[in-house]
């Protein structure tokens, strides 16, 4: 119901949101399909319905719609209630440094599928945003970074629950083996790319509408 809050009025941007989500969700389902086939991760049959989209549980496909919706709603709430949160050069520098560090780590650990793919794709996308900054001029790095830090709170709670049961099982040979409770470190940046790419496209579509 908060999507209809007068100050946020997220419902007015549903068309832009679902249009923006179409490319990231398609790429993520293909990515997920490939990694499941390669054994990078798998799903515990005891906790899924058994209904599948190719080799993916339907719950996994729905994840790519539900989670971005919740995250972009949080993003819009922060934008609405903290209008003074303007983009600063420092935020751009922080995001570019994150991209650079991810690029280097992805190259170093190139043999680990989950680590290298997640880190390098994040780095490439961040680089693309700044290479075409004039095109993506409405993107606010400060707003994204603050929003993402807040999004991490429910992310850690929900993902911690799902990976502790576990609903999703990870092949540690394909990641760094670093866990936050039961959550692979790479999961933060897997989610970050999904949300960042959606926000960047979403803001561009809002600018053009």
C-alpha positions as CSV (number, residue, x, y, z in Angstrom):
1,X,0.0,0.0,0.0
2,X,2.9,2.4,0.6
3,X,3.4,2.4,-3.2
4,X,0.4,4.7,-3.2
5,X,1.8,7.0,-0.6
6,X,1.1,10.6,-1.9
7,X,4.7,11.7,-1.3
8,X,6.3,8.8,-2.9
9,X,3.6,7.9,-5.5
10,X,5.7,5.0,-6.8
11,X,2.6,3.6,-8.6
12,X,2.9,6.5,-11.1
13,X,6.3,5.1,-12.2
14,X,5.3,1.4,-12.5
15,X,5.4,1.6,-16.3
16,X,9.0,3.0,-16.3
17,X,10.0,0.5,-13.6
18,X,8.8,-2.6,-15.4
19,X,10.2,-1.4,-18.7
20,X,13.5,-0.7,-17.0
21,X,13.5,-4.2,-15.4
22,X,12.9,-6.1,-18.6
23,X,16.6,-6.1,-19.7
24,X,18.2,-6.9,-16.3
25,X,15.7,-9.6,-15.5
26,X,16.2,-11.3,-18.9
27,X,20.0,-11.2,-18.5
28,X,19.8,-12.5,-14.9
29,X,17.5,-15.4,-15.8
30,X,20.0,-16.4,-18.5
31,X,22.9,-16.0,-16.1
32,X,21.1,-18.0,-13.4
33,X,20.1,-20.7,-16.0
34,X,23.8,-21.1,-17.1
35,X,25.2,-21.1,-13.5
36,X,22.7,-23.7,-12.4
37,X,23.7,-25.9,-15.3
38,X,27.4,-25.4,-14.5
39,X,26.8,-26.4,-10.8
40,X,27.9,-23.0,-9.5
41,X,24.8,-23.2,-7.3
42,X,21.8,-25.5,-6.9
43,X,18.4,-25.4,-5.2
44,X,17.1,-27.6,-2.3
45,X,14.2,-29.6,-3.6
46,X,12.7,-29.7,0.0
47,X,11.9,-26.0,-0.1
48,X,10.6,-25.3,-3.6
49,X,7.4,-26.2,-5.4
50,X,9.0,-28.2,-8.1
51,X,7.6,-25.9,-10.8
52,X,10.5,-25.0,-13.1
53,X,11.3,-22.6,-15.9
54,X,13.8,-24.8,-17.7
55,X,16.2,-25.7,-14.9
56,X,15.2,-22.8,-12.6
57,X,12.6,-23.0,-9.8
58,X,9.7,-20.6,-10.6
59,X,10.5,-19.0,-7.2
60,X,13.9,-18.1,-8.5
61,X,12.5,-16.4,-11.6
62,X,10.0,-14.5,-9.4
63,X,12.9,-13.3,-7.2
64,X,14.1,-11.1,-10.1
65,X,10.8,-9.3,-10.1
66,X,10.0,-9.1,-6.4
67,X,13.4,-8.0,-5.1
68,X,14.0,-5.2,-7.6
69,X,10.4,-3.9,-6.9
70,X,11.1,-3.7,-3.2
71,X,14.5,-2.1,-3.7
72,X,13.4,0.5,-6.2
73,X,10.5,1.4,-3.8
74,X,13.1,2.0,-1.1
75,X,15.1,4.1,-3.5
76,X,12.0,6.2,-4.3
77,X,11.2,6.6,-0.6
78,X,14.6,7.9,0.1
79,X,14.5,10.3,-2.9
80,X,11.1,11.6,-1.8
81,X,11.8,12.0,1.9
82,X,15.4,13.2,1.6
83,X,15.3,15.7,-1.4
84,X,18.5,17.3,-0.3
85,X,20.5,14.1,-1.1
86,X,22.1,15.5,-4.2
87,X,24.9,13.8,-6.2
88,X,28.4,14.7,-5.1
89,X,31.7,14.2,-6.7
90,X,32.7,12.0,-3.7
91,X,29.9,9.6,-4.4
92,X,31.0,9.2,-8.1
93,X,34.6,8.6,-6.9
94,X,33.4,6.0,-4.4
95,X,31.4,4.1,-7.0
96,X,34.2,4.3,-9.5
97,X,36.7,2.9,-6.9
98,X,34.3,0.1,-6.1
99,X,34.2,-0.7,-9.8
100,X,38.0,-0.6,-10.1
101,X,38.4,-2.9,-7.1
102,X,35.9,-5.3,-8.4
103,X,37.6,-5.4,-11.8
104,X,40.9,-6.2,-10.2
105,X,39.5,-8.9,-8.0
106,X,37.5,-10.4,-10.9
107,X,40.7,-10.7,-12.9
108,X,42.7,-12.1,-10.0
109,X,40.1,-14.8,-9.3
110,X,39.1,-15.4,-12.9
111,X,39.0,-19.1,-12.4
112,X,36.1,-18.8,-9.9
113,X,32.9,-18.4,-11.9
114,X,30.7,-16.7,-9.4
115,X,33.4,-14.3,-8.2
116,X,34.8,-13.4,-11.6
117,X,31.5,-13.0,-13.5
118,X,29.9,-11.0,-10.7
119,X,32.8,-8.7,-10.0
120,X,33.7,-8.1,-13.7
121,X,30.2,-7.5,-14.8
122,X,29.7,-4.9,-12.0
123,X,32.9,-3.2,-13.0
124,X,32.0,-3.1,-16.7
125,X,28.5,-1.7,-16.0
126,X,29.9,1.0,-13.6
127,X,32.5,2.0,-16.2
128,X,29.8,2.2,-18.9
129,X,27.7,4.6,-16.7
130,X,30.6,7.0,-16.4
131,X,31.8,6.6,-20.0
132,X,28.4,7.7,-21.1
133,X,27.7,10.0,-18.2
134,X,26.1,12.6,-20.4
135,X,23.6,10.1,-21.5
136,X,22.9,8.8,-18.0
137,X,23.0,12.3,-16.5
138,X,20.0,11.8,-14.2
139,X,21.8,9.0,-12.3
140,X,22.5,10.0,-8.8
141,X,25.4,8.0,-7.3
142,X,24.9,9.4,-3.8
143,X,21.3,8.4,-3.8
144,X,22.1,5.0,-5.1
145,X,24.8,4.3,-2.5
146,X,22.7,5.5,0.4
147,X,19.7,3.5,-0.8
148,X,21.8,0.4,-1.4
149,X,23.3,0.5,2.1
150,X,19.7,0.6,3.5
151,X,18.6,-2.2,1.2
152,X,21.4,-4.4,2.6
153,X,19.6,-4.6,5.9
154,X,16.6,-6.6,4.7
155,X,18.9,-8.3,2.2
156,X,21.1,-9.7,4.9
157,X,18.2,-10.9,7.0
158,X,16.3,-12.6,4.2
159,X,19.3,-13.9,2.3
160,X,20.8,-15.1,5.6
161,X,17.6,-17.1,6.2
162,X,17.5,-18.6,2.7
163,X,21.2,-19.6,2.7
164,X,21.2,-21.0,6.2
165,X,18.3,-23.5,5.7
166,X,19.6,-23.8,2.9
167,X,17.2,-23.1,0.0
168,X,20.2,-22.3,-2.2
169,X,23.4,-24.3,-2.1
170,X,26.6,-22.8,-3.3
171,X,29.6,-24.6,-4.8
172,X,32.5,-23.0,-2.8
173,X,35.0,-23.9,-5.5
174,X,33.4,-21.2,-7.6
175,X,33.5,-18.4,-5.0
176,X,35.9,-16.9,-2.6
177,X,34.6,-19.0,0.3
178,X,34.0,-15.8,2.4
179,X,30.7,-15.9,4.2
180,X,28.8,-13.3,6.2
181,X,27.0,-15.8,8.5
182,X,25.8,-18.1,5.7
183,X,25.8,-15.6,2.8
184,X,28.6,-15.8,0.1
185,X,30.4,-12.4,-0.1
186,X,29.6,-12.3,-3.9
187,X,25.9,-12.2,-3.2
188,X,26.2,-8.5,-2.2
189,X,27.5,-7.6,-5.6
190,X,25.2,-10.0,-7.5
191,X,22.4,-8.0,-6.0
192,X,24.1,-4.7,-6.5
193,X,24.4,-5.1,-10.2
194,X,20.7,-6.1,-10.5
195,X,19.6,-3.0,-8.6
196,X,22.1,-0.6,-10.1
197,X,21.3,-1.6,-13.7
198,X,17.6,-1.3,-13.0
199,X,18.0,2.2,-11.4
200,X,20.2,3.5,-14.2
201,X,17.7,2.4,-16.9
202,X,14.7,3.5,-14.7
203,X,16.0,7.0,-14.3
204,X,16.8,7.3,-18.0
205,X,13.2,6.2,-18.9
206,X,11.8,8.7,-16.4
207,X,13.8,11.4,-18.0
208,X,12.5,10.6,-21.4
209,X,8.8,10.1,-20.4
